[in-house]
Amino acid sequence: MKADDVMDLIRHYRHDLLNELQLIHGYASMGKPEKINEKVKRMIEHYQEERKLFGFQCPYFTIWLMSFNWEYSQFQINYMAEDIGDISNMDLTLFSSCKEIFSIIPQHTDENHVYKGELEIQKQHELRLEFVFYGPFHKPEKLNAELLARNYTQSVQIDQEKCQFILAFQMR
């Protein structure tokens, strides 16, 4: 990653953090302690998930996921991760696989829609990334075939308003 890319990542990160703090400040000035508590709780949960992500020791995948909402402006994702620990030997595989998947999906979306989604990262017999996005998907049969053509795609379920897929990787 080049210095300019790092600066861009930090700039976006700071921007998002400042937005969160401004919301808290606004709630404080309006005398809404319940909203402050709710916002702070969500921020703590987010940073706890981020800590788990850093524990993977996967810099490429971590940066890809942390910058996802900025890089793929049509998508907004929240993630939850098990406390898996060091999987650094899988970093480039996770990174390149996710980049490949998200070079396909936008071809099947409505450019005027923001797709809200979730990613759950689990370790079972293999490492599983379970994605789900909500919104209108065009040509779901074609998208299904394109996703299943990847040897790391375990399952896909798509209809007109939801796309759910699991990527599975053997632990090394």
C-alpha positions in Angstrom: 0.0 0.0 0.0 1.4 3.4 -1.0 1.6 6.3 1.4 -1.2 8.2 -0.5 -3.5 5.1 0.0 -2.7 5.1 3.7 -3.4 8.8 4.0 -6.7 8.3 2.2 -7.7 5.5 4.5 -6.8 7.6 7.6 -8.7 10.5 6.1 -11.9 8.4 5.7 -11.5 6.8 9.1 -11.1 10.2 10.8 -14.1 11.6 8.9 -16.3 8.7 10.1 -15.1 9.0 13.7 -15.7 12.7 13.7 -19.3 12.2 12.4 -19.9 9.8 15.2 -18.5 12.2 17.8 -20.6 15.1 16.4 -23.7 13.0 16.7 -22.9 12.3 20.4 -22.2 16.0 20.9 -25.6 16.9 19.3 -27.4 14.4 21.5 -25.6 15.9 24.6 -26.6 19.4 23.6 -30.3 18.2 23.2 -30.2 16.5 26.6 -30.7 13.0 25.2 -28.6 10.7 27.4 -30.4 7.5 26.2 -29.3 8.4 22.6 -25.7 9.0 23.8 -25.6 5.7 25.6 -27.0 3.9 22.5 -24.5 5.5 20.2 -21.5 4.9 22.5 -22.6 1.3 22.9 -22.7 0.8 19.1 -19.3 2.5 18.7 -17.8 0.2 21.4 -19.3 -2.9 19.7 -17.8 -1.7 16.3 -14.3 -1.2 17.8 -14.5 -4.6 19.5 -15.2 -6.2 16.1 -12.4 -4.2 14.6 -10.0 -5.5 17.3 -10.9 -9.1 16.3 -10.3 -8.2 12.7 -6.8 -6.9 13.5 -6.2 -10.1 15.4 -6.4 -12.0 12.1 -3.0 -10.5 11.2 -4.2 -10.1 7.6 -3.3 -6.5 6.6 -4.6 -6.7 3.0 -7.9 -8.2 3.9 -8.3 -6.0 7.0 -7.7 -2.8 4.9 -10.0 -4.0 2.2 -12.8 -4.6 4.7 -12.2 -1.4 6.7 -12.3 0.7 3.5 -15.2 -1.3 1.9 -17.9 1.3 2.6 -15.7 4.0 1.0 -14.4 2.0 -1.9 -17.8 0.5 -2.8 -20.0 3.5 -2.3 -23.0 1.7 -3.5 -22.7 -0.8 -0.6 -22.6 -0.4 3.2 -21.5 -3.3 5.2 -21.3 -4.1 8.9 -19.2 -7.0 10.0 -19.1 -9.4 12.9 -16.1 -11.7 13.5 -15.3 -14.6 15.8 -12.1 -14.2 17.7 -10.2 -16.5 15.3 -6.6 -15.3 16.0 -3.7 -15.3 13.5 -4.7 -16.4 10.0 -2.0 -14.3 8.3 -1.2 -17.2 5.9 -4.7 -16.7 4.3 -4.4 -12.9 3.9 -3.9 -12.7 0.2 -6.4 -15.4 -0.6 -9.1 -13.6 1.4 -8.2 -10.3 -0.1 -8.1 -11.4 -3.8 -11.2 -13.6 -3.5 -13.3 -10.8 -2.0 -12.0 -8.3 -4.6 -13.0 -10.7 -7.3 -16.5 -11.2 -5.9 -17.0 -7.5 -5.7 -15.9 -7.0 -9.2 -18.9 -9.2 -10.2 -21.7 -8.1 -7.9 -22.0 -4.4 -9.0 -22.9 -5.6 -12.5 -26.1 -6.9 -11.1 -27.2 -4.0 -9.0 -29.2 -0.8 -9.4 -26.7 2.1 -9.5 -29.3 4.4 -7.7 -29.7 2.0 -4.7 -27.5 1.7 -1.6 -27.2 -1.9 -0.6 -27.1 -2.5 3.1 -25.3 -5.6 4.1 -23.6 -7.8 6.7 -20.6 -10.0 6.8 -20.1 -12.7 9.4 -16.7 -14.2 9.7 -16.6 -17.6 11.3 -14.2 -20.5 11.8 -15.9 -23.9 11.6 -14.2 -26.7 9.7 -13.1 -24.0 7.4 -12.9 -20.2 7.5 -16.4 -18.9 6.3 -17.3 -15.4 5.2 -21.1 -15.1 5.0 -22.3 -12.0 3.2 -25.8 -10.8 2.8 -26.9 -7.7 1.0 -30.4 -6.2 0.7 -31.8 -4.5 -2.4 -32.8 -5.2 -6.0 -30.6 -7.6 -7.9 -30.8 -7.9 -11.7 -30.4 -11.2 -13.5 -30.1 -13.2 -10.3 -29.7 -16.5 -12.2 -26.6 -15.1 -14.0 -25.2 -13.6 -10.8 -25.8 -17.0 -9.0 -23.9 -18.8 -11.8 -21.0 -16.3 -11.8 -20.6 -16.6 -8.0 -20.8 -20.4 -8.0 -18.1 -20.5 -10.7 -15.6 -19.6 -8.0 -14.2 -22.7 -6.2 -14.3 -20.9 -2.9 -18.1 -20.1 -3.1 -19.9 -22.6 -0.9 -23.5 -21.4 -1.4 -25.5 -18.7 -3.0 -29.1 -17.6 -2.4 -30.4 -14.7 -4.6 -33.8 -13.3 -5.2 -35.0 -9.9 -6.4 -34.3 -8.2 -3.0 -31.5 -10.1 -1.4 -28.2 -11.7 -2.2 -26.6 -14.1 0.3 -23.5 -16.1 -0.2 -20.9 -17.9 1.7 -17.2 -18.1 0.8 -15.3 -21.0 2.4 -11.6 -21.5 2.7 -9.6 -24.4 4.0 -7.6 -23.4 7.1 -3.9 -23.7 6.4 
